[in-house]
Amino acid sequence: MKKKIVAVILCGGMGSRISQITRMIPKSLIKVNQRPIIWYVVASLLKNGVREIIFPLGYKGKRIEIFVKKKFKKESRYFQFHDTGEKTKIIKNLKNYKDFILINSDTIFDFNLRNFINLHQKKKHLISLSGIKMESSWGTIVKNKKNLLKKFVINAQIEDYKIKKYAGFNCYRNTGISIINSKCLNYIKNLDHNFEISLYNKFVKYNKVGVKIFNKFWYPIETLKDLNILNQDKTKKKKINLIKQKLS
């Protein structure tokens, strides 16, 4: 009998873009507001009713497993740990489940995942992707029709954006959090970290790929600069603290 849903937290990679820290510890154990990043991810899943979680482990994976089992001692009986190597592969036995949530281990967010899951299942989508409005950390020029400056702003939120060949559509940044029906695994030959491109686009023609745009806090920690901004920006630090309190 297939289970209702399971989450797969991708935590096997080497985190080479933040190697200044990951030489010593795996990326998902980097601390933000005194808690490792993966704590926020696991706690968010549990808070939203997801109990079964799979951890594909690779680089320094044993340290991740030890932390998770210790910090989530009561819930860890529902967890699975698999050594899949440092290429961030997902495991192949997901066909035992109806749907699985695919989520990165280097992102802190404040989303209602329960509603996202319910929407996916209600619409009977094979795949559901989630997007977010982007925030520009660069200076942004706001001009009028006469090419005169209207306003110069920093850290502006981008409502949506346009890309070449799809000018008639609204575009958003992918959050890295998706829900996939296990039937889709039949169409995947290579379960590495690049499989999404071919998989997602394959099912577009069947109108079975849904999209949910979130408006709340979402922040990926990909580089040392990202980590420093998160630890130094007062507004972001306040939001992280609120998320931490909410999940504790």
Order of alpha helices (4+ residues) and beta strands (2+ residues): beta-alpha-beta-beta-alpha-beta-alpha-beta-beta-beta-alpha-beta-beta-beta-beta-alpha-beta-beta-alpha-alpha
